[in-house]
Amino acid sequence: MAIDPQLLEILACPLCKSDVKLTEDDKGLKCVNCHRVYPIRDNIPVMLIDEATIEPERKTKD
């Protein structure tokens, strides 16, 4: 079961208050600003700063 799109619209990073997006593998929510990834466990986003990992920003080729 995926995260409800309406829930995803209202969730924000608890650290910097920016939007979060579902990761490519659907196992976490990544902040668009500080790049913290909050895990999803049993279809519930764990929006605790201490539980987040920091993923580097992807660089795109021109």
N, C-alpha and C positions, 0 to 999 in steps of 0.2 A: 504494500500500500504506500503510495506516495504522499508527500506533504500536501495538505489541502491548499490550493492556490490562494484562497482568501486569507488563510493563516500566514502564508508566505508574504503577502502584501503588507501585513501589519507588523511583522517581525523586524527588529533592527538589532544591530550589534550593540550589546550592552556597554561596550567600552567607548566607542566613538559615535554611536547613534546613527550610523550609516545603514543603507540597505544591505540585505544579505541575499545571496543567490544560491540555489541548489548546486552542489558540486557535480561534476560530470558523472561520477559513480553513484550519485544519489545517497551517499553515506554521510553527508555533512552539509552545513550551510556556511558559505564563505562570504565574509564582509568585503564589499567592493572597495572600501577605503583602506583599512588596516590589514587586510588579507588574513585575518584570523579565521580558522575553520572550526566551527562548532559541530560536534558529532551529533548524529541522529541515532538514538538507541530505542529499539522497539517502537519505531515510527514516531518518537517524541524527540523534538530538538532539545538538546541540552545547552541552554544559552547561559552558561557560566563561564566567566573569563578564565578561571583556573582550569577548566576542562578543554579549552581551545588550544589548537596548535597554530603556529604561524607559517603560512605557505607563501613562498616568494612569488612575486608577480611574474606572470609569463611574459617573455619578450617575444614579440612577433617580428618576423622577417619582412623587410620592405620589398 
